[in-house]
Amino acid sequence: MIRMVIMIYKIYRSVVYINKGEYDEAIKNYNKAIEIKLHLTETYSYSYIDEAYNNKRGV
């Protein structure tokens, strides 16, 4: 249960970093959430991580 809470926290934190334009921090938090390897990570929309990578590259 604790791992799931940490993973969700990292995902939401990534969204905040994306909105602030801090794409490196967003990517770092998403990578940590993915490391936890919970089923919820796989079912959560990956559109935010795509947005972070695209914005960092200027796409």
Residue pairs with C-beta under 8 A, 6 or more apart in sequence:
3 36
3 38
4 36
4 38
4 40
6 36
7 33
7 36
7 38
7 40
7 41
8 33
8 40
10 29
10 30
10 32
10 33
10 36
11 29
11 30
11 33
11 41
11 44
11 48
13 29
14 25
14 26
14 27
14 29
14 30
14 33
14 48
14 49
14 52
15 26
15 48
17 23
17 25
17 26
17 29
17 52
18 26
18 48
18 51
18 52
18 55
21 55
23 52
23 53
23 55
23 56
24 56
26 48
26 49
26 52
27 49
27 52
27 53
27 56
30 48
30 49
30 52
33 41
34 41
